[in-house]
Amino acid sequence: MMAICMIQLAIKGVKGMYKWLIAYVKQFGKDFPITAVADHTEYEIVRIIQTCCLTNTEYSTGTSTPSGT
């Protein structure tokens, strides 16, 4: 039973990241540079993408935060 719950949570997390990656592509017309944030946790990556989308700023590979456009 516990394994099923963990799988469901993992699927939810993937759907959440997928949702924000799609939102980023639609908003900025290009893929989010996921390799630039590979050293972050999944939670941190989703938060970075959310911040980019909500503040309408593309991600800058120089920092962990979005840059102004």
C-alpha positions as CSV (number, residue, x, y, z in Angstrom):
1,M,0.0,0.0,0.0
2,M,2.8,2.4,0.9
3,A,4.6,1.7,-2.4
4,I,1.4,2.6,-4.3
5,C,1.1,5.9,-2.5
6,M,4.8,6.7,-3.2
7,I,4.3,5.9,-6.9
8,Q,1.3,8.2,-7.1
9,L,3.2,11.0,-5.4
10,A,6.1,10.6,-7.9
11,I,3.6,10.7,-10.8
12,K,2.1,13.8,-9.4
13,G,5.5,15.4,-9.2
14,V,6.3,14.6,-12.7
15,K,3.0,16.0,-13.9
16,G,3.7,19.1,-12.0
17,M,7.1,19.6,-13.6
18,Y,5.7,18.8,-17.0
19,K,2.9,21.3,-16.5
20,W,5.4,24.1,-15.8
21,L,7.8,23.1,-18.5
22,I,5.0,23.3,-21.0
23,A,3.9,26.7,-19.6
24,Y,7.5,27.9,-20.0
25,V,7.7,26.8,-23.6
26,K,4.3,28.4,-24.4
27,Q,5.3,31.6,-22.7
28,F,8.8,32.1,-24.0
29,G,8.8,30.0,-27.2
30,K,11.8,27.9,-26.2
31,D,12.7,25.0,-23.9
32,F,13.7,25.7,-20.3
33,P,17.4,25.0,-20.0
34,I,17.0,22.0,-17.6
35,T,20.7,21.0,-17.9
36,A,21.7,24.4,-16.4
37,V,19.8,23.5,-13.1
38,A,20.7,19.7,-13.0
39,D,22.4,20.1,-9.6
40,H,19.1,21.3,-8.0
41,T,16.4,19.2,-6.6
42,E,13.2,18.6,-8.5
43,Y,11.3,20.8,-6.1
44,E,13.8,23.7,-6.6
45,I,13.7,23.3,-10.4
46,V,9.9,23.5,-10.4
47,R,10.1,26.6,-8.2
48,I,12.6,28.2,-10.6
49,I,10.3,27.5,-13.6
50,Q,7.3,28.8,-11.7
51,T,9.1,32.0,-10.8
52,C,10.1,32.5,-14.4
53,C,6.6,32.1,-15.7
54,L,4.9,34.1,-13.0
55,T,7.3,37.0,-13.3
56,N,7.5,36.8,-17.1
57,T,11.3,36.5,-17.1
58,E,13.4,34.0,-19.0
59,Y,15.9,31.9,-17.1
60,S,19.5,33.1,-17.2
61,T,22.1,30.3,-17.1
62,G,24.4,32.5,-15.1
63,T,22.3,32.3,-11.9
64,S,19.7,30.2,-10.2
65,T,17.1,33.0,-10.5
66,P,15.4,34.4,-13.5
67,S,16.8,37.4,-15.3
68,G,14.8,40.3,-16.6
69,T,13.9,40.4,-20.3
